[in-house]
């Protein structure tokens, strides 16, 4: 008898990391758009319905505008130490919301397809105590799925998620997907301008 649970029987909490200052973009990426659609909306449109409501981690000064820009988002968390980088937002997310798995989604990776999210989730149900990482033709990308058991390795002093994973000694499993959105991170205005002239299924 197959004892594996279906995806809907597990708790997957998306953590959308959006506390960066967007210095290289000239504005916070939380408020950037592609084809007049906000990055956060692009991500939300592709997240599977079976997931828990996403948590978005931002700076305090973004909160008022963020609530007006994205009225459908209910779970906002404030990162008071964004200078520590992405790791600080992850810590805030996992310390404030309980789940069996966390899907770590940087705001500057807004083009990942729903089918890829579903496949990554399925991989994690088969490898429940492992870190699940996607690749696109050998290039590592985002999002990453981490299990709840990794929470104990966050101590407030770690420099990166990589260092947390190294400390945990947990297996890291990488899987290949035909989804260029996994590696299409947007750091500069020129990145968006180039996308206007590219065709990769957006």
C-alpha positions as a printed Julia matrix, in Angstrom:
202×3 Matrix{Float64}:
  0.0    0.0     0.0
  1.36   3.41   -0.96
  1.73   5.53    2.18
  2.9    8.7     0.43
  0.72  11.71    1.12
 -0.58  13.93   -1.65
  0.75  17.48   -1.97
 -2.45  18.9    -0.46
 -1.86  16.93    2.75
  1.42  18.72    3.44
  1.82  22.32    4.58
  3.88  24.39    2.15
  4.49  27.99    3.14
  5.74  30.31    0.39
  8.1   32.97    1.73
  8.52  35.8    -0.77
 11.66  37.79    0.0
 11.21  41.45   -0.91
 13.15  43.49    1.66
 15.94  44.58   -0.68
 16.38  48.27   -1.44
 16.53  47.74   -5.21
 19.57  50.02   -5.49
 20.68  48.49   -8.79
 17.15  48.73  -10.2
 16.66  52.3    -9.08
 13.57  51.27   -7.08
 12.44  48.45   -4.77
 11.8   45.29   -6.79
  8.56  44.84   -4.87
  7.15  47.68   -6.98
  8.73  46.74  -10.31
  6.54  45.66  -13.21
  6.83  43.61  -16.37
  4.21  44.35  -19.04
  2.37  46.44  -16.43
  2.12  43.5   -14.0
  3.89  43.75  -10.66
  6.58  41.21   -9.84
  4.59  40.02   -6.84
  1.48  39.52   -8.98
  3.54  37.57  -11.52
  4.64  35.21   -8.75
  1.16  34.96   -7.25
 -0.34  34.09  -10.63
  1.9   31.02  -10.87
  1.71  29.72   -7.31
 -0.41  26.54   -7.06
 -3.74  26.89   -5.28
 -2.81  24.08   -2.87
 -0.21  26.24   -1.1
 -0.75  28.19    2.08
 -1.24  31.94    1.69
  2.15  33.47    0.87
  4.1   35.52    3.36
  5.89  38.57    1.97
  8.85  39.93    3.93
  9.56  43.62    3.31
 11.04  46.76    4.86
  8.86  48.84    7.15
  9.0   51.84    4.82
  7.42  49.77    2.02
  4.43  48.59    4.03
  1.87  51.33    3.37
  2.51  51.4    -0.37
  2.71  47.6    -0.53
 -0.72  47.18    1.02
 -2.21  49.62   -1.49
 -0.39  48.06   -4.44
 -1.19  44.45   -3.52
 -4.48  44.52   -1.55
 -5.0   40.76   -1.9
 -1.89  39.97    0.19
 -2.73  39.44    3.86
  0.56  38.25    5.35
  3.19  40.97    5.51
  6.24  40.72    7.76
  8.72  43.49    8.48
 12.47  42.88    8.23
 14.16  45.35   10.55
 17.65  44.12    9.57
 17.59  43.91    5.77
 21.27  44.8     5.6
 21.94  41.18    6.63
 20.61  40.07    3.28
 18.22  37.33    2.24
 18.99  35.14    5.25
 17.4   37.68    7.61
 14.09  37.58    5.71
 14.09  33.78    5.71
 14.63  33.71    9.48
 11.73  36.11   10.04
  9.45  34.04    7.84
 10.13  30.66    9.41
 10.03  32.07   12.95
  6.6   33.62   12.44
  4.81  30.97   10.38
  4.73  27.23   10.99
  4.75  24.77    8.11
  6.21  21.43    7.15
  8.04  22.97    4.18
  9.04  26.48    3.18
  9.31  27.62   -0.44
 11.94  30.37   -0.6
 11.05  32.78   -3.43
 13.17  35.9    -4.04
 11.04  38.71   -5.52
 13.51  39.09   -8.4
 12.62  35.62   -9.78
  9.06  36.39  -10.94
  8.91  34.16  -14.03
  8.91  30.61  -12.65
  6.07  28.53  -14.1
  3.3   26.9   -12.09
  4.25  23.48  -13.46
  7.75  23.93  -12.04
  6.42  24.84   -8.6
  4.25  21.73   -8.66
  7.16  19.53   -9.73
  9.45  20.92   -7.03
  6.76  20.34   -4.42
  6.29  16.77   -5.61
 10.04  16.16   -5.36
 10.02  17.39   -1.77
  7.17  15.06   -0.78
  9.35  12.16   -1.97
 12.45  13.51   -0.17
 10.92  15.01    2.95
 14.04  15.87    4.98
 16.11  17.18    2.08
 16.72  20.59    0.57
 15.26  20.73   -2.94
 16.98  22.97   -5.5
 16.1   23.52   -9.16
 18.47  23.77  -12.11
 18.13  24.99  -15.64
 20.66  23.33  -17.97
 23.09  22.93  -15.07
 22.57  26.42  -13.64
 21.25  26.62  -10.08
 18.12  28.69   -9.66
 15.2   29.6    -7.41
 12.91  28.83   -5.64
 14.4   26.46   -3.06
 12.32  24.25   -0.78
 13.55  23.64    2.75
 11.99  21.34    5.4
 10.79  22.52    8.79
 13.58  20.5    10.42
 16.11  23.02    9.07
 14.64  25.7    11.36
 16.85  24.67   14.27
 19.99  25.58   12.29
 19.04  29.27   12.07
 20.65  31.03   15.01
 20.52  34.68   13.97
 24.22  34.8    13.16
 24.39  32.86    9.92
 25.6   34.75    6.85
 23.62  32.89    4.21
 21.18  30.09    3.55
 24.1   28.14    2.13
 25.89  28.28    5.48
 22.74  27.12    7.27
 22.39  24.17    4.92
 26.07  23.3     5.35
 25.69  23.35    9.14
 22.62  21.13    8.98
 24.42  18.33    7.09
 21.16  17.66    5.25
 21.14  16.26    1.75
 20.77  18.79   -1.04
 19.0   17.38   -4.09
 19.1   19.27   -7.39
 16.65  18.61  -10.2
 16.64  19.85  -13.78
 13.66  21.68  -15.25
 13.02  23.19  -18.66
 12.01  26.53  -17.18
 14.27  29.49  -17.87
 12.36  31.48  -15.25
 14.39  29.59  -12.64
 17.47  31.62  -13.58
 15.89  34.83  -14.87
 16.63  37.07  -11.91
 16.06  40.78  -12.46
 18.77  43.0   -10.99
 18.99  45.96  -13.37
 16.66  48.03  -15.52
 18.55  46.67  -18.52
 17.45  43.16  -17.54
 13.82  44.18  -17.97
 14.53  45.97  -21.22
 16.21  42.86  -22.63
 13.22  40.75  -21.67
 11.01  42.98  -23.77
 12.94  41.71  -26.8
 13.29  38.06  -25.77
 10.87  35.23  -26.28
 11.06  32.54  -23.62
  7.45  31.75  -22.85
  6.5   34.71  -20.69
